[in-house]
């Protein structure tokens, strides 16, 4: 098992692919940046699990080695650069999520993330569409709201339905498992329904942007001015894969702190470890972050689509089982 996961020819294509991405941003005068992979704080999102390590050289007052976290995304550090006056920036980097390895998942993966001061999320969607068309040769993407796609495919309004109503819809499509029967959290049920019933039905012929996710599913995004039930957040799907997640960035430090604290309350209720808040990010927001939009896009998955590969390991030099 010493050999690479991907062929050398695939790795040559990968190098050209990443060079093409860099040219795309160079032509638009977007600055490439690097931020640390390790941080003293991490995400509080209950659906994201970060890798933790210890800095043995630093011992606290209670004689404990300092905890450090591998980044699940470079988002927090990049926002600090924005607050410091960087202007438009992008980064191609490794990100890490403590999740199972699978067909589309490797715990270590390559992410493209970029931020556009002065852009709305709709303007950013247009730029993402341009990049994806350039890289994959696709048609321009479809754009449909989260609420409308639930109504069209499942006949239910996700913004008004109760947990019992959601379970009734699920039971029409499949046998209810024990955990679904017991689950009362609406967002957990919605996310299950989206992944199980909606994702396989969208973005098959051309990419598809779903926008205006429920506000409760967008801890780092601004709420939509016309409807506070939803956030200015979007995701991109193509051929059964989620490719990108982006939004109008929340710039209010007090509101961001409240959302982080709410995440930790949910973590405690689910017997998950609470996470330290990123006080440096909050200080940067307090200093001032200009209105901007940002997005994270999975390069490995994008390359899978370009090369018609069925597993993420086929586009990585070494996947988890070979590293």
C-alpha positions as CSV (number, residue, x, y, z in Angstrom):
1,X,0.0,0.0,0.0
2,X,2.9,2.4,-0.5
3,X,1.6,3.5,-3.9
4,X,-0.4,6.7,-4.3
5,X,-4.2,6.6,-4.3
6,X,-4.4,8.5,-7.6
7,X,-2.5,7.8,-10.8
8,X,0.4,10.1,-11.7
9,X,-1.6,11.2,-14.7
10,X,-4.4,12.3,-12.5
11,X,-2.0,14.2,-10.2
12,X,-0.7,16.0,-13.3
13,X,-4.3,17.0,-14.2
14,X,-4.8,18.1,-10.5
15,X,-1.8,20.4,-10.7
16,X,-3.1,22.0,-13.9
17,X,-6.5,22.3,-12.3
18,X,-5.2,24.2,-9.3
19,X,-3.1,26.4,-11.5
20,X,-6.2,27.3,-13.5
21,X,-8.0,28.3,-10.3
22,X,-5.1,30.5,-9.3
23,X,-5.2,32.2,-12.8
24,X,-8.9,32.8,-12.4
25,X,-8.3,34.8,-9.2
26,X,-5.1,36.5,-10.4
27,X,-7.0,37.9,-13.4
28,X,-9.5,39.4,-10.9
29,X,-6.9,40.9,-8.7
30,X,-7.9,38.7,-5.7
31,X,-5.0,38.3,-3.3
32,X,-3.9,34.7,-2.4
33,X,-3.2,34.3,1.4
34,X,-2.1,31.6,3.8
35,X,-3.4,31.1,7.3
36,X,-2.4,28.6,10.1
37,X,-3.8,25.1,10.1
38,X,-3.7,25.1,13.9
39,X,-5.8,27.4,16.1
40,X,-6.4,27.9,19.8
41,X,-10.2,27.9,19.1
42,X,-12.5,26.1,16.7
43,X,-16.0,25.9,15.3
44,X,-18.9,25.5,17.7
45,X,-21.2,24.0,15.1
46,X,-22.8,20.8,16.5
47,X,-22.5,19.1,13.0
48,X,-18.7,19.7,12.7
49,X,-16.1,17.8,14.7
50,X,-12.6,19.1,14.7
51,X,-9.3,17.2,15.4
52,X,-7.7,18.2,18.6
53,X,-4.0,18.0,19.6
54,X,-1.9,19.2,22.5
55,X,1.0,21.6,22.6
56,X,3.3,19.9,25.1
57,X,5.7,22.8,25.3
58,X,3.0,25.1,26.8
59,X,1.6,24.1,30.2
60,X,-1.3,26.1,31.8
61,X,-1.8,27.0,35.4
62,X,-3.6,23.7,36.0
63,X,-0.6,21.8,34.6
64,X,-2.5,20.9,31.4
65,X,-0.9,21.0,27.9
66,X,-2.6,23.7,25.7
67,X,-5.2,22.3,23.3
68,X,-4.9,23.2,19.7
69,X,-7.4,22.5,16.8
70,X,-6.8,21.6,13.2
71,X,-8.9,24.0,11.1
72,X,-12.2,22.7,9.6
73,X,-12.0,25.8,7.4
74,X,-9.7,28.8,7.2
75,X,-12.8,31.1,7.6
76,X,-12.1,32.6,11.0
77,X,-8.5,33.6,10.2
78,X,-9.4,34.9,6.8
79,X,-12.0,37.2,8.3
80,X,-9.4,38.6,10.6
81,X,-7.3,39.4,7.5
82,X,-10.4,41.1,6.0
83,X,-10.9,43.2,9.2
84,X,-7.2,44.2,9.0
85,X,-7.9,45.6,5.5
86,X,-6.7,42.9,3.1
87,X,-9.4,43.4,0.5
88,X,-10.6,40.5,-1.6
89,X,-8.7,37.3,-0.7
90,X,-8.6,33.6,-1.6
91,X,-6.9,30.6,-0.2
92,X,-6.2,27.0,-1.3
93,X,-5.4,24.9,1.8
94,X,-5.8,21.7,3.7
95,X,-8.8,21.5,6.0
96,X,-9.6,18.7,8.5
97,X,-12.8,17.2,9.8
98,X,-13.1,14.4,12.2
99,X,-15.6,12.4,10.3
100,X,-15.8,8.9,8.7
101,X,-14.0,8.3,5.5
102,X,-16.2,7.6,2.6
103,X,-16.8,7.9,-1.1
104,X,-16.9,11.7,-1.0
105,X,-15.2,12.2,2.4
106,X,-11.5,12.2,3.5
107,X,-10.7,13.6,6.9
108,X,-8.0,15.7,5.3
109,X,-9.1,17.5,2.1
110,X,-8.3,20.5,0.0
111,X,-10.5,23.6,0.2
112,X,-10.8,26.7,-1.9
113,X,-12.2,29.6,0.1
114,X,-12.6,33.2,-0.9
115,X,-14.1,36.5,0.3
116,X,-15.4,39.4,-1.7
117,X,-15.9,42.8,0.2
118,X,-18.7,44.7,-1.3
119,X,-20.3,41.6,-3.0
120,X,-23.7,40.4,-2.1
121,X,-24.2,36.6,-1.9
122,X,-26.0,36.8,-5.3
123,X,-23.0,38.5,-6.9
124,X,-20.8,35.8,-5.4
125,X,-23.0,33.1,-6.8
126,X,-22.4,34.6,-10.2
127,X,-18.7,34.4,-9.7
128,X,-18.8,30.8,-8.5
129,X,-20.9,29.9,-11.5
130,X,-18.3,31.5,-13.8
131,X,-15.5,29.5,-12.1
132,X,-17.3,26.2,-12.3
133,X,-18.3,26.7,-15.9
134,X,-14.7,27.5,-16.6
135,X,-13.3,24.4,-14.8
136,X,-16.0,21.9,-15.7
137,X,-17.5,23.2,-19.0
138,X,-21.0,23.1,-17.5
139,X,-24.0,25.2,-18.4
140,X,-24.9,28.0,-16.1
141,X,-26.4,26.8,-12.8
142,X,-30.0,26.7,-11.7
143,X,-31.0,28.9,-8.7
144,X,-33.9,27.9,-6.4
145,X,-34.8,28.6,-2.8
146,X,-34.6,26.1,0.1
147,X,-38.3,26.7,0.8
148,X,-39.3,26.2,-2.8
149,X,-37.3,23.0,-3.4
150,X,-39.0,21.4,-0.3
151,X,-42.4,22.4,-1.6
152,X,-41.6,21.1,-5.2
153,X,-40.1,17.8,-4.2
154,X,-41.7,16.9,-0.8
155,X,-44.9,19.0,-0.8
156,X,-44.1,20.7,2.6
157,X,-43.0,24.1,3.7
158,X,-39.8,23.7,5.7
159,X,-40.1,27.1,7.3
160,X,-43.5,26.4,9.0
161,X,-43.6,22.6,9.4
162,X,-43.5,21.0,12.9
163,X,-41.3,18.0,13.7
164,X,-44.4,15.7,13.6
165,X,-45.3,17.0,10.1
166,X,-41.8,16.4,8.9
167,X,-41.8,12.9,10.3
168,X,-45.1,12.2,8.5
169,X,-43.5,13.2,5.2
170,X,-40.4,11.0,5.9
171,X,-42.6,8.0,6.7
172,X,-44.3,8.3,3.3
173,X,-41.0,7.8,1.6
174,X,-39.3,5.2,3.8
175,X,-39.6,3.2,7.0
176,X,-38.9,5.3,10.1
177,X,-35.8,4.3,12.0
178,X,-35.7,4.5,15.8
179,X,-33.6,7.6,15.9
180,X,-35.9,9.4,13.5
181,X,-38.9,8.5,15.6
182,X,-37.3,10.0,18.7
183,X,-35.8,13.1,17.0
184,X,-37.5,16.4,17.8
185,X,-35.0,18.9,16.5
186,X,-36.5,20.4,13.3
187,X,-33.1,21.2,11.8
188,X,-31.8,17.7,12.2
189,X,-34.9,16.4,10.5
190,X,-34.7,18.9,7.7
191,X,-31.1,18.1,7.1
192,X,-31.9,14.4,6.9
193,X,-34.7,15.1,4.4
194,X,-32.5,17.3,2.3
195,X,-29.7,14.8,2.1
196,X,-31.9,11.8,1.6
197,X,-34.7,13.1,-0.7
198,X,-33.6,16.4,-2.2
199,X,-29.9,16.2,-3.0
200,X,-30.4,13.2,-5.4
201,X,-33.0,15.1,-7.3
202,X,-31.2,18.4,-8.0
203,X,-28.1,19.4,-10.0
204,X,-28.1,16.3,-12.3
205,X,-28.0,18.0,-15.7
206,X,-26.3,21.2,-14.6
207,X,-25.2,22.7,-11.2
208,X,-27.8,23.9,-8.8
209,X,-27.6,26.6,-6.2
210,X,-30.0,26.3,-3.2
211,X,-30.3,29.6,-1.3
212,X,-32.1,31.1,1.7
213,X,-31.4,28.2,4.1
214,X,-33.3,28.5,7.5
215,X,-31.7,31.0,9.8
216,X,-31.1,28.3,12.4
217,X,-28.8,26.5,9.8
218,X,-26.5,29.6,9.2
219,X,-24.6,30.5,12.3
220,X,-22.1,32.7,10.5
221,X,-24.5,34.4,7.9
222,X,-26.6,37.5,7.8
223,X,-30.4,37.1,7.9
224,X,-32.4,38.0,4.8
225,X,-33.8,41.5,5.1
226,X,-37.2,40.6,3.7
227,X,-37.6,37.4,5.8
228,X,-35.8,36.8,9.0
229,X,-36.7,33.2,9.0
230,X,-34.0,32.6,6.4
231,X,-30.4,33.5,6.0
232,X,-28.4,34.9,3.0
233,X,-26.7,31.5,2.7
234,X,-26.4,29.1,-0.3
235,X,-25.0,25.8,-1.3
236,X,-24.0,24.4,-4.7
237,X,-24.8,20.9,-5.8
238,X,-23.9,18.9,-8.9
239,X,-24.3,15.2,-9.7
240,X,-25.1,14.2,-6.1
241,X,-22.3,16.2,-4.5
242,X,-22.3,19.2,-2.4
243,X,-19.6,21.4,-3.7
244,X,-19.8,24.8,-2.0
245,X,-21.2,26.6,1.0
246,X,-21.3,30.4,1.1
247,X,-23.2,33.4,2.5
248,X,-23.3,37.1,3.3
249,X,-21.0,37.2,6.3
250,X,-22.3,38.2,9.7
251,X,-20.4,41.3,10.8
252,X,-22.0,42.0,14.2
253,X,-19.7,40.8,17.0
254,X,-22.4,40.7,19.7
255,X,-24.7,38.6,17.5
256,X,-21.9,36.3,16.5
257,X,-21.0,35.7,20.2
258,X,-24.7,34.9,20.9
259,X,-24.8,32.3,18.1
260,X,-21.6,30.7,19.3
261,X,-22.9,30.4,22.8
262,X,-26.2,29.0,21.5
263,X,-24.2,26.3,19.7
264,X,-22.4,25.4,22.9
265,X,-25.7,25.1,24.7
266,X,-26.9,22.7,22.0
267,X,-23.6,20.8,22.4
268,X,-24.1,20.5,26.1
269,X,-27.7,19.2,25.6
270,X,-26.4,16.5,23.2
271,X,-23.5,15.5,25.5
272,X,-21.0,16.9,23.1
273,X,-17.9,18.7,24.3
274,X,-18.3,22.5,24.4
275,X,-15.8,24.4,22.3
276,X,-13.8,27.5,23.1
277,X,-15.0,30.6,21.4
278,X,-12.6,32.3,18.9
279,X,-12.1,35.5,20.8
280,X,-9.7,36.8,18.2
281,X,-12.4,36.5,15.5
282,X,-14.9,38.3,17.8
283,X,-12.3,41.0,18.4
284,X,-11.8,41.4,14.7
285,X,-15.6,41.7,14.2
286,X,-15.7,44.3,17.0
287,X,-13.0,46.3,15.2
288,X,-15.0,46.2,12.1
289,X,-15.6,43.9,9.1
290,X,-16.9,45.5,5.9
291,X,-19.9,43.9,4.3
292,X,-18.8,41.0,2.3
293,X,-19.7,37.5,1.0
294,X,-17.6,34.4,1.2
295,X,-17.6,30.8,0.1
296,X,-15.8,27.5,0.7
297,X,-15.5,25.1,-2.3
298,X,-14.2,21.5,-2.2
299,X,-11.4,21.2,-4.8
300,X,-11.2,17.4,-4.5
301,X,-14.9,16.9,-5.3
302,X,-14.7,19.4,-8.1
303,X,-11.8,17.4,-9.7
304,X,-13.8,14.2,-9.2
305,X,-16.5,15.7,-11.4
306,X,-14.0,16.9,-14.0
307,X,-12.4,13.4,-14.3
308,X,-15.6,11.4,-13.8
309,X,-14.1,9.7,-10.7
310,X,-16.5,7.9,-8.3
311,X,-14.4,8.1,-5.1
312,X,-12.4,11.0,-3.6
313,X,-9.4,8.7,-3.1
314,X,-9.0,8.6,-6.9
315,X,-8.0,12.3,-7.0
316,X,-5.8,12.4,-3.8
317,X,-2.1,11.5,-3.7
318,X,-2.6,9.5,-0.6
319,X,-6.0,9.0,1.1
320,X,-6.4,8.1,4.8
321,X,-5.7,4.4,4.3
322,X,-2.4,5.1,2.5
323,X,-1.0,8.0,4.5
